[in-house]
Amino acid sequence: MPKLGVLREFDYIDVNLFNQLMTLRARQSGPTIAELLDELSEIRKSEAVEIEAPIRHDRPNAMLAMLENFQKKRVIRTETDLLVNS
């Protein structure tokens, strides 16, 4: 943390630049973000829209099918190995 009273180059801006920024800010007209959000909130309240969720459809799971297929092959190989090795 810098000591008090010590200014570095990036600790301050040029006075002319600051004045230009303040002039630009004063010239800008229009609603603030808070005012825009309030307006959006009022629009949302006045236009009550209900969204219907679509009916759920179960789809086949390719990964699960591959896993089940792998397990079936593994069981068959294991049973075959037991018969051959006994």
Rosetta constraint file for C-alpha pairs under 8 A:
AtomPair CA 2 CA 6 HARMONIC 6.76 0.50
AtomPair CA 7 CA 11 HARMONIC 5.93 0.50
AtomPair CA 7 CA 12 HARMONIC 7.51 0.50
AtomPair CA 8 CA 12 HARMONIC 7.54 0.50
AtomPair CA 13 CA 17 HARMONIC 6.90 0.50
AtomPair CA 13 CA 18 HARMONIC 6.79 0.50
AtomPair CA 14 CA 18 HARMONIC 6.29 0.50
AtomPair CA 15 CA 19 HARMONIC 6.16 0.50
AtomPair CA 16 CA 20 HARMONIC 6.16 0.50
AtomPair CA 17 CA 21 HARMONIC 6.18 0.50
AtomPair CA 18 CA 22 HARMONIC 6.19 0.50
AtomPair CA 19 CA 23 HARMONIC 6.10 0.50
AtomPair CA 20 CA 24 HARMONIC 6.09 0.50
AtomPair CA 21 CA 25 HARMONIC 6.09 0.50
AtomPair CA 22 CA 26 HARMONIC 6.13 0.50
AtomPair CA 23 CA 27 HARMONIC 6.21 0.50
AtomPair CA 24 CA 28 HARMONIC 6.34 0.50
AtomPair CA 31 CA 35 HARMONIC 5.72 0.50
AtomPair CA 31 CA 36 HARMONIC 6.35 0.50
AtomPair CA 32 CA 36 HARMONIC 6.31 0.50
AtomPair CA 33 CA 37 HARMONIC 6.13 0.50
AtomPair CA 34 CA 38 HARMONIC 6.19 0.50
AtomPair CA 35 CA 39 HARMONIC 6.22 0.50
AtomPair CA 36 CA 40 HARMONIC 6.22 0.50
AtomPair CA 37 CA 41 HARMONIC 6.12 0.50
AtomPair CA 38 CA 42 HARMONIC 6.28 0.50
AtomPair CA 39 CA 43 HARMONIC 6.25 0.50
AtomPair CA 40 CA 44 HARMONIC 6.11 0.50
AtomPair CA 41 CA 45 HARMONIC 6.24 0.50
AtomPair CA 42 CA 46 HARMONIC 6.14 0.50
AtomPair CA 43 CA 47 HARMONIC 6.00 0.50
AtomPair CA 44 CA 48 HARMONIC 6.39 0.50
AtomPair CA 61 CA 65 HARMONIC 6.37 0.50
AtomPair CA 62 CA 66 HARMONIC 6.19 0.50
AtomPair CA 63 CA 67 HARMONIC 6.21 0.50
AtomPair CA 64 CA 68 HARMONIC 6.15 0.50
AtomPair CA 65 CA 69 HARMONIC 6.10 0.50
AtomPair CA 66 CA 70 HARMONIC 6.09 0.50
AtomPair CA 67 CA 71 HARMONIC 6.17 0.50
AtomPair CA 68 CA 72 HARMONIC 6.21 0.50
AtomPair CA 69 CA 73 HARMONIC 6.32 0.50
AtomPair CA 70 CA 74 HARMONIC 6.16 0.50
AtomPair CA 71 CA 75 HARMONIC 6.17 0.50
AtomPair CA 72 CA 76 HARMONIC 6.24 0.50
AtomPair CA 73 CA 77 HARMONIC 6.11 0.50
AtomPair CA 74 CA 78 HARMONIC 6.09 0.50
AtomPair CA 75 CA 79 HARMONIC 6.20 0.50
AtomPair CA 76 CA 80 HARMONIC 6.09 0.50
AtomPair CA 77 CA 81 HARMONIC 5.97 0.50
AtomPair CA 78 CA 82 HARMONIC 6.23 0.50
AtomPair CA 79 CA 83 HARMONIC 6.38 0.50
AtomPair CA 80 CA 84 HARMONIC 6.15 0.50
AtomPair CA 81 CA 85 HARMONIC 5.86 0.50
AtomPair CA 82 CA 86 HARMONIC 5.99 0.50
